[in-house]
Amino acid sequence: MVKRPLGVQISHMLKDRGVDTIFGIPGVHNVELYRGIEEAGITHVLARHEQGAGFMADGFARATGRPGVAYVITGPGLCNIMTPMGQAYSDSVPMLVISSCLDETAAKRGQLHQMKDQRAAAECVCDWSEEARTPEAAYQLINRAFGEFQTQRARPKHFQVPIEVLGGMAEPAAQIGQETRFEFYAENDEAELADKLNKAQRPLIIFGGGAHSRQFPDRAAEFANRCNAAVFTTYAARGLIPSDYPLYFGSSLARPESEKIIGSADIVLAIGTEASEVDLWRDCLGQRAELVRVDIDIQSLLDQQGAETKILSDAESFMMWCGDLLCSTPTDWTPDEVSDARVRWRAEVDANRPGVISLCDALKEVMPADAMIYSDMTQFAYVAKEVYPMDRPGHWHHPFGFGTLGYALPAAIGGAVARRGLPTVAIAGDYGFHYTMQELGVAVELGLSLPIILWDNGKLKEIEDCMTRAQIAPNAVRAHNPDFCKLAEAFGARAVKPATIPEFQAALLAAFAADGPTLIHLTPEVNG
């Protein structure tokens, strides 16, 4: 039990808990956290901005299922990472942010990086924010965070340590050696619910991102088959159900007609979804029959959707015990009514945002099956999340809830770090790219074979369309763009501007084989 500075002990403790990568930026206030990183065998990725570090941790967590960890400084460092923390909170991403803080704020003013109450500020965008004034408190908070990552809905956590405490001597944290495992069990009467599903003539299931199981990725599809149910997925759950499943309506809950279809079901089962505004773009699902909700979050079970049956359980455990009691009885749903609806909705998407579907189709033709995609708030992604067929779940990540611009590039860097040797792609719009384009330097520095598809329509097109619909003369929707290809080359990246769809496809395949990132600059003028 050798005493070392607390910053050293924290890195060793994180390593013992399975952390092998930390994202962040060192500063004079958190330098003690960096004393033990290399010694502990942890890789540190140096971001260009704390917002980038947070999104990288988010992307790493989504790629691996393990918590993304970030180190930031007092004051502005923590403020800069609060946007990624808010995004991780909305999208249920496990993230641990550790920051320094000033030793004394009540009796001293005018200190470097001073805030009135930075702990409370961070608490607005994460699950909890605490201050560890002793080594023992820091260790306890780390254990609490990792325990909750396993047992509760994934949310970002933050704790801060005073500068003096970080540099002070501390005993090492107790080792755990192996990760503690927790199991969940539902207490509801599974036989009664299974009987209802077996007797239903038009059972309908809505799968959310919480229904995805890394250990059993086919569990949801098998469950839907046993129910012989029609299925919708939220955007976050795309890939859970195969695209050729004959009763799959797709990720089209936001289509107005979906409300009528849900209303025609004689039982609706919503598994692992908030059924939130960004899933539906309306207040309610529209069910007229019994709604059964399965969720790990009690707040979701008690929301405005008004579920008659509420099952507090993780999705995997529920589908395991209930699925064994299902007998795949025939239902009234027909493949024709499902396929006809999907054809109509695809036409609606194309009418709303013309020209993008053909690029999505071209992308799908050449995209490797195991590619992981990170997209930004851009019309390209808005189209793709409805029409791009996913072969597997958990491979397209988007800032759904908080809706942050600048997400795609740094998140994709985090994903590529986690998935070295596997294909990873970023899709950004021209305006959102401005937010975090400096992180291109990180991708170059790390030699990541990362295609960055930049959809450049020269404006905030979605906002312009919104203003037009509201009969507002469009203004403040155009910004001067740089020569994006020259900008990428200045960072040391490759850059290409395809003029045709075949050139676009060839550029993507070449980018996967490159020894660094490639910017693929797309404009609406791209044609076949």
Secondary structure, 3 states (H helix, E strand, C coil): CCCEEHHHHHHHHHHHCCCCEEEECCCCCCHHHHCCHHHHCCEEEECCCHHHHHHHHHHHHHHHCCCEEEEECCCHHHHHHHHHHHHHHHCCCCEEEEEEECCCCCCCCCCCCCCCCHHHHHHCCCCEEEECCCHHHHHHHHHHHHHHHHHCCCCEEEEEEEHHHHHCEECCCCCCCCCCCCCCCCCCCHHHHHHHHHHCCCEEEEECHHHCCCCCCCHHHHHHHHHCCEEEECHHHCCCCCCCCCCEEECCCCCCHHHHHHHCCCEEEEECCCCCHHHHCCCCCCCCCEEEEEECCHHHHCCCCCCCEEEECCHHHHHHHHHCCCCCCCCCCCHHHHHHHHHHHHHHHHHHCCCHHHHHHHHHHHCCCCCEEEECCCHHHHHHHHHCCCCCCCCEECCCCCCCCCCHHHHHHHHHHHCCCCCEEEEEEHHHHHHHHHHHHHHHHHCCCCEEEEECCCCCHHHHHHHHHCCCCCCCCCCCCCCHHHHHHHHCCEEECCCEHHHHHHHHHHHHHCCCCEEEEECCCCEC
